[in-house]
Amino acid sequence: MGTAKKSTDEVMEEYNRLHNVPVDVTDSITHEEFVSGVQNQTIGFKVLRGEPITLVRGARKSIFNCLVVLYLVAPLVMVPLWAYHEGNWWLLPGVVIASLISPQLAQRKGHSIGALFLLACLIFWLSKGIHNYYTFFSLCALWGYVFFQMADSAQAEYAMQSLVEDSGLFSRAIAEKRISVCRRRDAPPARPPEG
């Protein structure tokens, strides 16, 4: 019964260590340590203000914008054209499914919803044919999901690449408190490469 009581900070530190909660190193990390940590996958970042794509310029931003157009704008053009071709205006809800509903589900449900869309699309296509509402709507959902996921992962990857390549951008992002840099708790502090 002679154990000393732990302070709240000590209890939180023990909890964080047990559950491997990442350590915020935003205020103390250099660009070289960031690059080294990214290369050995012990450092990550989170955008605090805005979206990761705001850190990206040039061709990478253009590629991301094309992916956004494919999941957000292309259904606005393609679905009405297909509905006109089929002579069936009941296909128009495919615009809402592809542009709005499936990207929202992708954000909330993760990768399992994509497998469900693919499975539904294949089952309806094989059992009911391509000219069925269920087949068409599941194809719209799969379209929106795939291009949303591609845009989302491209955004994160391109932002990371931009921060690694441009030390000025990295310094500005930290100074403006646009990003938070975290290190895995079980990883040793990153050391810049020698040489």
KOLNUVEX-836004 format. One record per residue: x, y, z of N, C-alpha, C in turn; residue number from 1; residue in one letter. Coordinates in steps of 0.001 Angstrom, whole numbers, plus 500000, padded with zeros to 6 digits. Layout:
! KOLNUVEX-836004
<nupa <X Y Z> <X Y Z> <X Y Z> NUM A>,
...
//
This chain:
! KOLNUVEX-836004
<nupa <500812 498809 500000> <500000 500000 500000> <500855 501255 500000> 1 M>,
<nupa <502172 501096 499885> <503062 502234 499919> <503392 502755 498528> 2 G>,
<nupa <502553 502446 497506> <502844 502929 496155> <502453 504402 496037> 3 T>,
<nupa <503311 505139 495370> <503046 506571 495169> <502000 506746 494081> 4 A>,
<nupa <501170 507743 494273> <500146 508021 493270> <500808 508658 492054> 5 K>,
<nupa <500296 508289 490885> <500823 508838 489641> <500045 510093 489274> 6 K>,
<nupa <500756 511023 488681> <500089 512235 488213> <499312 511915 486937> 7 S>,
<nupa <498445 512806 486558> <497648 512624 485343> <498562 512518 484130> 8 T>,
<nupa <499622 513334 484091> <500562 513285 482971> <501260 511939 482889> 9 D>,
<nupa <501633 511368 484024> <502294 510065 484036> <501349 508961 483562> 10 E>,
<nupa <500104 509040 483985> <499108 508052 483563> <498870 508156 482056> 11 V>,
<nupa <498752 509384 481546> <498536 509577 480110> <499739 509084 479302> 12 M>,
<nupa <500933 509352 479784> <502139 508895 479082> <502190 507367 479057> 13 E>,
<nupa <501833 506730 480158> <501817 505275 480196> <500765 504718 479239> 14 E>,
<nupa <499599 505338 479209> <498534 504926 478286> <499009 505071 476838> 15 Y>,
<nupa <499588 506223 476522> <500073 506474 475163> <501149 505466 474759> 16 N>,
<nupa <502035 505126 475681> <503092 504163 475396> <502497 502769 475172> 17 R>,
<nupa <501545 502363 476013> <500929 501043 475876> <500158 500903 474571> 18 L>,
<nupa <499488 501975 474146> <498656 501940 472941> <499378 502491 471712> 19 H>,
<nupa <500675 502760 471857> <501522 503232 470765> <500926 504458 470065> 20 N>,
<nupa <500446 505407 470836> <499918 506652 470296> <501095 507465 469752> 21 V>,
<nupa <501005 507960 468508> <502130 508703 467926> <502517 509928 468759> 22 P>,
<nupa <503795 510278 468671> <504337 511422 469394> <504352 512620 468453> 23 V>,
<nupa <503794 513738 468890> <503817 514962 468087> <505210 515574 468185> 24 D>,
<nupa <505898 515655 467048> <507250 516206 467009> <507311 517458 466128> 25 V>,
<nupa <506163 518087 465917> <506075 519237 465014> <507051 520342 465388> 26 T>,
<nupa <507160 520654 466650> <507981 521791 467074> <509472 521497 467068> 27 D>,
<nupa <509866 520233 467029> <511285 519923 467182> <511924 519248 465976> 28 S>,
<nupa <511177 518953 464939> <511721 518173 463826> <512320 519093 462757> 29 I>,
<nupa <513409 518623 462160> <514014 519324 461027> <513544 518640 459742> 30 T>,
<nupa <513774 519309 458622> <513370 518732 457342> <514129 517439 457061> 31 H>,
<nupa <515402 517396 457393> <516203 516195 457155> <515675 515012 457973> 32 E>,
<nupa <515299 515276 459222> <514724 514214 460056> <513381 513761 459497> 33 E>,
<nupa <512609 514716 458987> <511319 514385 458373> <511527 513466 457173> 34 F>,
<nupa <512452 513820 456295> <512726 513011 455105> <513185 511610 455503> 35 V>,
<nupa <514083 511530 456467> <514565 510230 456940> <513426 509402 457530> 36 S>,
<nupa <512561 510048 458326> <511433 509341 458927> <510418 508871 457912> 37 G>,
<nupa <510203 509666 456864> <509280 509257 455802> <509853 508053 455066> 38 V>,
<nupa <511154 508072 454807> <511786 506969 454086> <511719 505657 454871> 39 Q>,
<nupa <511865 505721 456199> <511781 504476 456967> <510401 504272 457601> 40 N>,
<nupa <509437 505065 457168> <508020 504926 457528> <507753 505036 459027> 41 Q>,
<nupa <508461 505935 459683> <508213 506171 461106> <507635 507556 461356> 42 T>,
<nupa <507578 508391 460324> <507071 509764 460447> <505885 509930 459513> 43 I>,
<nupa <504887 510643 459967> <503744 510985 459146> <503323 512405 459449> 44 G>,
<nupa <502344 512890 458731> <501852 514237 458988> <500341 514271 458830> 45 F>,
<nupa <499767 515295 459411> <498332 515532 459296> <498147 517006 458974> 46 K>,
<nupa <497294 517286 458019> <497010 518668 457662> <495991 519209 458658> 47 V>,
<nupa <496341 520315 459282> <495466 520908 460296> <494469 521895 459700> 48 L>,
<nupa <494893 522593 458659> <494013 523569 458008> <493943 523260 456527> 49 R>,
<nupa <492745 523091 456012> <492574 522820 454594> <492743 521346 454273> 50 G>,
<nupa <493005 521086 453015> <493194 519730 452518> <494661 519530 452142> 51 E>,
<nupa <495129 518279 452122> <496528 518028 451752> <496906 518569 450372> 52 P>,
<nupa <495944 518640 449472> <496261 519078 448110> <496698 520540 448077> 53 I>,
<nupa <496403 521317 449127> <496841 522712 449153> <498355 522824 449259> 54 T>,
<nupa <499031 521746 449593> <500489 521741 449677> <501145 521374 448345> 55 L>,
<nupa <500355 521019 447342> <500860 520476 446085> <500752 521520 444980> 56 V>,
<nupa <501736 521513 444077> <501750 522400 442925> <502096 521604 441667> 57 R>,
<nupa <501883 522214 440516> <502359 521672 439247> <501568 520487 438724> 58 G>,
<nupa <502301 519559 438107> <501685 518414 437430> <500910 517521 438396> 59 A>,
<nupa <501407 517393 439607> <500707 516551 440586> <499321 517104 440883> 60 R>,
<nupa <499224 518409 440989> <497917 519020 441253> <496994 518819 440047> 61 K>,
<nupa <497545 518865 438848> <496744 518638 437639> <496211 517210 437597> 62 S>,
<nupa <497054 516247 437955> <496602 514848 437986> <495487 514676 439001> 63 I>,
<nupa <495661 515266 440187> <494621 515191 441209> <493321 515815 440693> 64 F>,
<nupa <493419 516974 440059> <492221 517647 439534> <491516 516798 438476> 65 N>,
<nupa <492288 516082 437653> <491675 515183 436666> <490902 514058 437352> 66 C>,
<nupa <491463 513518 438421> <490768 512452 439160> <489483 512982 439798> 67 L>,
<nupa <489523 514198 440310> <488313 514797 440888> <487260 514996 439812> 68 V>,
<nupa <487673 515448 438637> <486732 515624 437528> <486096 514282 437166> 69 V>,
<nupa <486895 513212 437185> <486364 511898 436816> <485303 511395 437792> 70 L>,
<nupa <485442 511692 439082> <484414 511185 440005> <483310 512193 440275> 71 Y>,
<nupa <483576 513470 440055> <482575 514470 440407> <481838 515030 439197> 72 L>,
<nupa <482543 515292 438106> <481946 515969 436955> <481560 514998 435840> 73 V>,
<nupa <482384 513981 435597> <482098 513053 434502> <480699 512424 434595> 74 A>,
<nupa <480230 512029 435781> <478868 511494 435846> <477785 512501 435436> 75 P>,
<nupa <478064 513790 435645> <477101 514820 435229> <476934 514862 433714> 76 L>,
<nupa <477943 514422 432990> <477895 514411 431534> <477514 513025 431017> 77 V>,
<nupa <478193 512002 431528> <478033 510659 430974> <476679 510017 431277> 78 M>,
<nupa <476198 510193 432483> <474928 509542 432849> <473755 510101 432036> 79 V>,
<nupa <473596 511426 431913> <472509 511911 431059> <472649 511467 429600> 80 P>,
<nupa <473879 511411 429083> <474069 510925 427710> <473647 509468 427583> 81 L>,
<nupa <473989 508655 428577> <473583 507242 428547> <472063 507117 428692> 82 W>,
<nupa <471479 507922 429567> <470024 507893 429737> <469323 508278 428437> 83 A>,
<nupa <469865 509263 427743> <469296 509667 426449> <469441 508536 425429> 84 Y>,
<nupa <470627 507929 425404> <470869 506824 424478> <469904 505663 424733> 85 H>,
<nupa <469676 505362 426001> <468772 504269 426367> <467303 504680 426282> 86 E>,
<nupa <467058 505988 426210> <465667 506465 426205> <464984 506235 427536> 87 G>,
<nupa <465761 506307 428618> <465225 506000 429940> <465759 507016 430944> 88 N>,
<nupa <464914 507971 431291> <465347 509040 432193> <465402 508589 433646> 89 W>,
<nupa <464944 507372 433917> <465048 506845 435277> <466492 506486 435643> 90 W>,
<nupa <467396 506578 434684> <468810 506317 434961> <469520 507537 435556> 91 L>,
<nupa <468863 508693 435532> <469494 509923 436015> <469912 509913 437490> 92 L>,
<nupa <469268 509159 438377> <469798 509100 439751> <471233 508568 439828> 93 P>,
<nupa <471720 507974 438751> <473110 507540 438702> <474084 508694 438902> 94 G>,
<nupa <473678 509906 438522> <474523 511086 438739> <474742 511287 440236> 95 V>,
<nupa <473679 511245 440996> <473764 511448 442441> <474537 510305 443091> 96 V>,
<nupa <474300 509095 442642> <474994 507937 443211> <476497 508035 442967> 97 I>,
<nupa <476893 508328 441738> <478318 508354 441397> <479036 509569 441969> 98 A>,
<nupa <478389 510725 441957> <479069 511965 442354> <478998 512256 443845> 99 S>,
<nupa <477932 511866 444496> <477740 512269 445882> <477706 511119 446881> 100 L>,
<nupa <476917 510103 446592> <476695 509057 447581> <477904 508139 447749> 101 I>,
<nupa <478433 507598 446648> <479536 506639 446819> <480809 507292 447361> 102 S>,
<nupa <481183 508539 447003> <482345 509140 447675> <482128 509339 449177> 103 P>,
<nupa <480907 509680 449578> <480626 509824 451007> <480739 508474 451718> 104 Q>,
<nupa <480241 507424 451091> <480369 506092 451679> <481831 505666 451750> 105 L>,
<nupa <482617 506021 450745> <484043 505675 450746> <484750 506335 451918> 106 A>,
<nupa <484381 507576 452223> <484998 508263 453359> <484616 507622 454680> 107 Q>,
<nupa <483390 507186 454787> <482899 506676 456069> <483149 505181 456261> 108 R>,
<nupa <483059 504404 455206> <483104 502946 455342> <484424 502322 454916> 109 K>,
<nupa <485288 503063 454261> <486592 502534 453886> <486556 501616 452685> 110 G>,
<nupa <487488 500679 452659> <487687 499837 451484> <486635 498745 451333> 111 H>,
<nupa <485985 498346 452387> <485010 497261 452290> <483826 497641 451404> 112 S>,
<nupa <483485 498916 451365> <482346 499340 450542> <482680 499192 449058> 113 I>,
<nupa <483953 499361 448696> <484368 499178 447303> <484187 497742 446859> 114 G>,
<nupa <484538 496798 447730> <484343 495385 447414> <482857 495074 447263> 115 A>,
<nupa <482047 495695 448100> <480596 495494 448005> <480057 496048 446681> 116 L>,
<nupa <480511 497242 446271> <480091 497813 444987> <480500 496910 443824> 117 F>,
<nupa <481733 496404 443866> <482216 495524 442795> <481411 494233 442751> 118 L>,
<nupa <481173 493653 443904> <480391 492421 443970> <478965 492639 443462> 119 L>,
<nupa <478334 493724 443897> <476970 494025 443443> <476942 494234 441930> 120 A>,
<nupa <477921 494947 441429> <477981 495206 439994> <478094 493898 439208> 121 C>,
<nupa <478987 493018 439640> <479166 491743 438942> <477930 490847 439032> 122 L>,
<nupa <477337 490781 440218> <476153 489923 440401> <474996 490420 439541> 123 I>,
<nupa <474736 491727 439583> <473625 492257 438779> <473906 492148 437286> 124 F>,
<nupa <475146 492365 436889> <475494 492285 435476> <475280 490863 434956> 125 W>,
<nupa <475744 489866 435745> <475604 488478 435303> <474168 487963 435403> 126 L>,
<nupa <473428 488408 436408> <472078 487874 436591> <470998 488667 435838> 127 S>,
<nupa <471169 489972 435720> <470115 490796 435131> <470514 491438 433808> 128 K>,
<nupa <471813 491462 433502> <472270 492071 432255> <472661 493528 432461> 129 G>,
<nupa <473298 494098 431461> <473823 495463 431560> <472714 496518 431512> 130 I>,
<nupa <471577 496215 430933> <470519 497209 430768> <469527 497234 431930> 131 H>,
<nupa <469947 496766 433074> <469108 496744 434264> <469454 497929 435163> 132 N>,
<nupa <468443 498470 435868> <468670 499605 436766> <469705 499277 437841> 133 Y>,
<nupa <469555 498128 438471> <470469 497759 439557> <471912 497655 439065> 134 Y>,
<nupa <472085 497084 437888> <473420 496983 437315> <473991 498369 437058> 135 T>,
<nupa <473187 499225 436457> <473642 500570 436129> <473976 501370 437386> 136 F>,
<nupa <473116 501308 438387> <473369 502072 439611> <474574 501533 440380> 137 F>,
<nupa <474754 500225 440404> <475938 499681 441079> <477206 500028 440296> 138 S>,
<nupa <477123 500098 438980> <478256 500531 438171> <478579 502008 438437> 139 L>,
<nupa <477555 502838 438577> <477762 504248 438929> <478431 504373 440299> 140 C>,
<nupa <477966 503584 441249> <478550 503620 442592> <480007 503181 442553> 141 A>,
<nupa <480303 502144 441786> <481678 501666 441668> <482561 502730 441009> 142 L>,
<nupa <482057 503383 439981> <482788 504459 439307> <483152 505570 440298> 143 W>,
<nupa <482163 506066 441015> <482405 507141 441974> <483371 506723 443068> 144 G>,
<nupa <483219 505507 443563> <484089 505009 444622> <485537 504914 444154> 145 Y>,
<nupa <485766 504288 443010> <487129 504055 442518> <487848 505377 442282> 146 V>,
<nupa <487205 506307 441601> <487892 507562 441302> <488023 508451 442532> 147 F>,
<nupa <487099 508347 443468> <487273 509090 444722> <488466 508548 445496> 148 F>,
<nupa <488570 507228 445600> <489692 506626 446329> <491022 506973 445665> 149 Q>,
<nupa <491048 506955 444339> <492274 507314 443630> <492654 508764 443909> 150 M>,
<nupa <491677 509667 443881> <491943 511082 444145> <492401 511288 445586> 151 A>,
<nupa <491761 510602 446511> <492097 510756 447927> <493512 510269 448224> 152 D>,
<nupa <493875 509099 447689> <495226 508589 447941> <496272 509402 447189> 153 S>,
<nupa <495956 509891 445989> <496894 510744 445245> <497141 512035 446013> 154 A>,
<nupa <496091 512589 446584> <496219 513825 447357> <497194 513652 448522> 155 Q>,
<nupa <497042 512587 449280> <497919 512351 450431> <499353 512065 449991> 156 A>,
<nupa <499504 511244 448963> <500841 510887 448485> <501561 512098 447893> 157 E>,
<nupa <500854 512888 447097> <501476 514054 446475> <501844 515105 447514> 158 Y>,
<nupa <501030 515267 448541> <501366 516216 449609> <502622 515752 450339> 159 A>,
<nupa <502721 514457 450622> <503916 513929 451284> <505149 514139 450406> 160 M>,
<nupa <505038 513837 449112> <506162 514026 448199> <506581 515492 448128> 161 Q>,
<nupa <505625 516395 448117> <505934 517821 448062> <506665 518271 449319> 162 S>,
<nupa <506230 517794 450473> <506905 518152 451726> <508319 517579 451787> 163 L>,
<nupa <508512 516386 451254> <509838 515774 451250> <510776 516526 450304> 164 V>,
<nupa <510276 516905 449157> <511122 517534 448136> <511427 518999 448401> 165 E>,
<nupa <510546 519695 449092> <510698 521143 449244> <510813 521520 450720> 166 D>,
<nupa <512041 521786 451164> <512246 522129 452575> <511598 523471 452923> 167 S>,
<nupa <511522 524386 451945> <510861 525673 452182> <509375 525494 452456> 168 G>,
<nupa <508731 524648 451667> <507313 524351 451881> <507107 523709 453246> 169 L>,
<nupa <507984 522773 453595> <507899 522106 454897> <508004 523136 456022> 170 F>,
<nupa <508978 524025 455940> <509182 525045 456985> <508000 526000 457070> 171 S>,
<nupa <507485 526429 455906> <506323 527336 455902> <505088 526651 456484> 172 R>,
<nupa <504882 525388 456123> <503704 524655 456620> <503750 524513 458131> 173 A>,
<nupa <504928 524276 458685> <505055 524165 460138> <504898 525535 460793> 174 I>,
<nupa <505537 526554 460214> <505467 527902 460794> <504038 528436 460795> 175 A>,
<nupa <503283 528125 459734> <501897 528591 459629> <500922 527652 460341> 176 E>,
<nupa <501443 526615 460986> <500641 525621 461709> <499597 524968 460791> 177 K>,
<nupa <500019 524686 459554> <499154 524003 458594> <499244 522495 458721> 178 R>,
<nupa <500382 521996 459256> <500555 520550 459411> <501031 520227 460818> 179 I>,
<nupa <500755 518997 461205> <501265 518437 462446> <502060 517192 462072> 180 S>,
<nupa <503289 517098 462568> <504158 515962 462242> <504211 515036 463447> 181 V>,
<nupa <504001 513755 463198> <504005 512753 464270> <504995 511643 463961> 182 C>,
<nupa <505607 511109 465020> <506527 509987 464922> <505905 508811 465655> 183 R>,
<nupa <506067 507626 465084> <505596 506430 465791> <506289 506342 467133> 184 R>,
<nupa <505542 506050 468165> <506088 505999 469521> <507141 504907 469661> 185 R>,
<nupa <506956 503800 468968> <507904 502691 469101> <509149 502863 468227> 186 D>,
<nupa <509219 503956 467473> <510372 504190 466594> <511358 505125 467278> 187 A>,
<nupa <512638 504913 467053> <513625 505847 467617> <513518 507180 466889> 188 P>,
<nupa <513950 508259 467505> <513914 509555 466808> <514686 509481 465510> 189 P>,
<nupa <514127 510127 464488> <514737 510081 463146> <516047 510850 463140> 190 A>,
<nupa <517033 510283 462479> <518329 510945 462316> <518519 511212 460825> 191 R>,
<nupa <519008 512399 460492> <519227 512675 459064> <520300 511752 458504> 192 P>,
<nupa <520209 511432 457203> <521203 510561 456597> <522575 511219 456635> 193 P>,
<nupa <523590 510413 456881> <524972 510915 456954> <525488 511167 455548> 194 E>,
<nupa <526295 512203 455411> <526944 512424 454127> <526558 513674 453574> 195 G>,
//
